[in-house]
Amino acid sequence: MPLPTETREAVLTYCDAHLPDDDTAAKMFDFLDEPELQKRLKDELYAARYIYKLGEALSASDGRLHAHVKFQIVQYAAIYEAIIVHLLWTLYKNHPAVTNIEFHSTYKRTDGLSRSLNLTVSDTGEEVVFCVEARQKTSRVSIKFDDKVDAAVKVGFLDGEIGEEIKGFYKLRNAIHIESAIKNDITYEIDSSSLAYRRLQPFLAGARAFVAEGILPEEARIKKGTALSGARAAD
């Protein structure tokens, strides 16, 4: 059963007052050449910011805050991933940093022995066969995200330090699987989601400038170990 109308309106008014308007959000992604991707990214950002403000309006804490932070991490990681993958396999698909991660080494059996001759391992009885090493194309979805981030850094549209942080956001995103969260001792902190949000500005500035001019500006770089100063206040 919904809360009373005046209560709902008070919460929604608070959230809406701190959300970016459509034009502002759309302009954040207008350097991308795919309108549908621009729209989806705008919607995902809006959802992340709405959940943040909702948690703030309700003064969520402990387990309740965990749910809000977790959702934001998933959203921001998806935004970073979508932009990185799009740029790598559109504008920079022929760059060596991209083509190098599209293949992996594999072994293919070859007829190096007569069919009448069989070799086996003495202690296990396993058959010994001759193989040749070959390079095989890797499905894009099977390429590790860390490798995609490293490729983006090598291409030049992503700062290395921000790239390492994005890898961390993605690791948190993967911890939506409870088994993974337990194995890696993952906990969700408000500073993690705040950092993911704060890094969007230099990340987008860098990608935009690199697409337009082929350079990564200073505002798109951070120094190693940069502290998250004033993040909550700025949010």
Secondary structure, 3 states (H helix, E strand, C coil): CCCCHHHHHHHHHHHHHCCCCHHHHHHCCCCCCCHHHHHHHHHHHHHHHHHHHHHHHCCCCHHHHHHHHHHHHHHHHHHHHHHHHHHHCCCCCCCHHHHCCCEEEEEEEECCCCCCCCEECCCCCCEECEEEEEEEECCHHHCCHHHHHHHHHHHCCCCHHHHHHHHHHHHHHHCCCHHHHHHCCCCCCHHHHHHHHHCHHHHHHHHHHHHHHCCCCHHHCCCCCCCCCCHHHHC
